[in-house]
């Protein structure tokens, strides 16, 4: 029996958003420079993991003073990681500081109303489920940011979000991460009743006088056993699709050929982005230094040269941009190979057609 592809919410969502992006990311394993937002999120998550089990004095200091910069251990870690990820400019550091304080002040230990009998940070799960009589088979893997178990068997699954917008539309009504995490907890602790909550660190998380959280706090509805079972059939379909994903599947569902989302979410042609700068009324939008701000563009839209590190069996272990070859550290039997990526087929064909029509 062949090994099952490990499913995650991000992996499935990538395939749904654009089949070619999935091919580039998970099959070709092209290098991706990431962005400031993802780097800030990584730094915040690392601090939350650090303070989840130790350094209570640092936690208290940060919460009391409203900043991380006077907490020696945390400040040193943030500065080091921010430099490594190239987000150590004043604007990014200020955002990181605000997001960490925001997350720590929002019932960080899950004990505001009742002390949990069990609390975990970065809880890893790796499950392979086979229910032959029902035709169900899937493998799921992931990390739960914080997990609180209470004496009445209720479970809170907390996930921190560093995105610049809160969930909308189907991100609330049909959230893959919520479904996968609740399903995983139900398998690991069958007697419990899991429920997810998302904390958006760039938004208000404070309670008002009536005890209601701000815009950045989202508690999901509980998922019924029947809904979880139905989702297992969905996961089985995703499993079959991604286990057999090949180049023909890669060109079957380009984001550019999908409809624009109508619920305010990010998808369809929006995922392709555009070449150039952010514009407003025909003029480039400028940053604080008066420089034009580059528009988002899919990292796999344009051609590129890059390097891959392959093992003795020819499997790709890691990739790097053409000027970052030094990041690849081969072991015995490995080899570094220069590769050429021709760009997204949809956009390459479109540009060729545009050139032909311009003649």
N, C-alpha and C positions, 0 to 999 in steps of 0.2 A: 504494500500500500504506500503510495507516494505521500510525502510530507505535506500537511495542509499549510496554506498561506496563513500567517498570523494576521487576523483582522483587528483593526482598530477603527475608531470613529474617523480619525484623520485620513486613514488609508481609503476607507469606503467613500468618504466625502470627496476626496481627490478624484477618484474614478468617476463619481457622479458628475462632478463639475466639468472635467475635461479628460477624455480617454487618453489624449496625447500627453498631457501633463503627468498622468499616472505612469505612462510608458517611460517618460524621461526620468521621473523621480525614482521609481521602484525597479525598473528593468534596466534602462541604460545607466542609471545612477549618476546622472550628470551633476556637476558641481553647482551649488546654489549659494549665492552670496548672502542670502537672508536679508533682513532689514532691521532697522533700529528697534521697531516694535517687538519683534521676536527676541532680540537680544535683551531688551529691558525685561521682558517677561521671564527669560531664563534666569536673570540675576535675582529678580524678586522671588521666584520659586526656590532658588538655592538658599536664600535667606530664611524663608519660611520653613524649609526643611531643617536648617541649622537650629532655629529657635524652637522648633517643635518638640525637641527632646532635651535640650540643654541651654545653658546661658540665660537662665531666668533673670539674672540681674541686668543683662543687656536688654532683654525684652522690656522690663519695667522702666528702664531709663528712656528707651525710645518712646514708649507709650506716654510717659509723663512729660517729656520735653518736646514731643512732636517732631522729632528729627532723628535720623540714624547717625549723624556725623559726630555725636559725642559718645557713641557706643563703640569702643575701640575695636573689638573683634569684628563686628558687622561692618563698620566703616572700612576697615582694611580689606575685607573680602570683596565688598562692592567696588572699591577703587581698583583692585587687582583685576576683577572680572570685566569691569567696564573698559579698562585699558585694552585687555585682550580682545574684546568684542568691538572695539572702536566706537564706544558710546560714552566716552569720558569727557565730552564737552559739557559746559555748564547747563545747557537746556535739558539734555538727557539725564544728567545726574540729579537735577531738580525733580524731574518726573519720577525717577526711580525712588528717590527719597519719599515723595508724596505717596506713591503707590504702596510702598512697604509699610509706612505708618498707617495708611488706610486699612490695609489687610490685618495688621496686628491689633488694631483697635476694635475690630468687628468680631467679638466673641471668639478670639483666636483659639482658645482651648476648649471651646464648646461647653463651657461650664457656667454660663450666666444664669440659666434657670435651673439646671440640674447637672451635677458632676457625672460625666460618662464613666461607665465601668471599664471601658477600653477606648483608647485614643491612639491613632496611628498617623504618621506623616509619610507621604510617598509610599503608600501601600501598593506593592506590585502584585499583579495577578497574571497568570498564564494558564489558560484552561483549554482543553480539547474535549469537546462533547460529542458523543455518539449515541443516538437513540434510534437504533436500526428499525424497530417496529413502526416508528413514526416518520422515518425517512429524514431524520434531522442529523446533520453533521456540520460542525464548525469549530474554529479555533479563535479565541479572542485573547488579547494581551493588552495591558495598559498599566498606568500608574494613577492611583487616586491621591490627590493632593493631601486631603485630610479626611479621616474616617472616625466618626464618633459612634460608639455603641452604648445604649442606655439600658437600664435594668428592666424596662418594659419591652425589650427586644426591638425597639425602634432604632434605626440607623440613619445618621446623616452623612451623606457623601458630599464633601465640599470641593469645589473646583475654583481656582483663582483664574481670572481672565484679565489680561493686560491690553485687550483690544480697545480701540477708540470709539467703539459703538457697542450698545447692548443688543441682546438678541431681539429679532423681529420675526414675525410670520411663522414659517415652518420651523425656524430655529427654536421656537418655544413649543409649538404643538407637536413636532415630530423630531425631537432632538436625539441624534444617534448616540452621542456621548452619554446622555442621561440613560437611555435604554441599555447600552452595553454595560455601564457601571452598575446599574441596579441588577441586571442579570448576573453579572459576575459575583456580586455580594450575595445574591440569593443562592447561588451554587455553593459558595464558600461557607455561608452561614444560613442554612435553609430555614431556620426557625425565626429569622429576623424579618422586619419590614423596612426595606431601604427606601430612602427618599433623597433626591439630589437638590443641592443648592449651588448657585453660581454667584461669585462675588466679582464684580467688575471694578477693578482697582482704580480706574480713572474717573469713577463716578461716586456720588454721595452714598456712603454706607451707614451713616448715622441714623439712629432712631429719633423720631419726633416725639412730641409730648404724649401722643396717643400710642406710642410703642411701635409705630410703623417704620420700617427701614426705608432708606432713600432709594433713588432710581437704580443704584448699582447693585442692589440685592435682589436676586430672583430665586424663589423657592418653587420648585417644580411640583406639579400634582403627583400624588402617589400612583404608581403603576400597578394595575391588577395582575394577578397570576395569569389570567386569560390573555391579557395584553402581552405579557412576557413570553408566553408560549407562542402566540402569533408571531412575535418578533423573531423567535428561534427559526421559524420557517423562512422568514425574510433573510436571516443570516445565512441559512443554508443556500439560498439562491445567490447571495453575494459570494459565498465560498466557492461555489461551482464556477461562477463568472471569473473570479480573480485567480483561481487555481489554473484556469485554462486561458489566461490572458496572453494573447500573442500580438504580432504586429498588425494583423487584420482587425483585431479588437481595438488597437491603439488609434486607428484612423476612423473608427465607427461613430464617435460621439464628440466631435470637436466643440469646445465651448462657443466658438464663433458662430456655429450653426444652430445653437439653441436659442430659445426665446429669452428676451430680457425678463428678469424676475419682476413680478408684480407686487411682491410683499415686502419690498425694501431690503431684501437680502442681497448678498454678493454672489453673482453667478452669471451664466450665459456669456455673451460677448464682453461683459464688464471684466471677466477674468482674464481677457486677452490684454487689457490695458491699451496704451497707445504710445507711440514714439514721440518724444518731444518734451514739452513742459506743461505744467498745469496752467490753464488759461481762465481768464474772467473778462468778459466783454471785449474779447479780441486781444487782450494784453496778458503777458506772462505774470503769474502770481510770484511775488518776491518774498524771500525769507528775511530774517532780521538784519542780515548783512547786505540786503539789497540785491541778492543774487536770485535768478530765476529758479524755481523749484521744479525738479524733474518730475514728470508724470509717472505713475505706475505703469510698468510694462511687464508682461509675463516673462520670467527669466529664460524660458525655453522658446521664445518666439524667433529670435535671431540666430544665425550661424555662429559657431565658436570653435576654437581649438582648445583642447584640454588634455590632461594626462589621467590615466587610470593605473591603479595598482592592482595587479592580478596575481592570484595564487598559482600554485603549480598545476592546478586543474583548469586554469583559465578563467576562474570566477573573479568578478570585480569585487575587491575589498573596499576600495575607497577611490575617490576622484579628486582632482584639484584643477583650478584654473591655470592657464598657461604660465602665469608669472608666480604661481604658488607651488611649483614642483617640489620645493623643499619640505612641504607638509607631508609628503608621502614617504614613509619610512619602511622600505622593504625588508622582509625577513628572508631567511634562507629558502630558496625555491621561488620567491616572488619575482616579478618583473614589472617595470614601469613602461607603459606604452603610450605614445602620443596618438590622440584620436582627433577626428574631425566630425563635428556635428553640423548638419546642413540646415538646421532650423526647422521650425514647425511647417509641415507639408501644406497645411491650409494657407498660411500666410506666404510661403514661398511661391505657391502656385498662383495666389492672388496677385503678388507683386509682378510675376512674369506676365500675367494677363494684362495688368495695368500698363506695363512697359510696351506690350504689343499694341494695345489700343492707342497709346500715345504716339506711335510711329506715324 
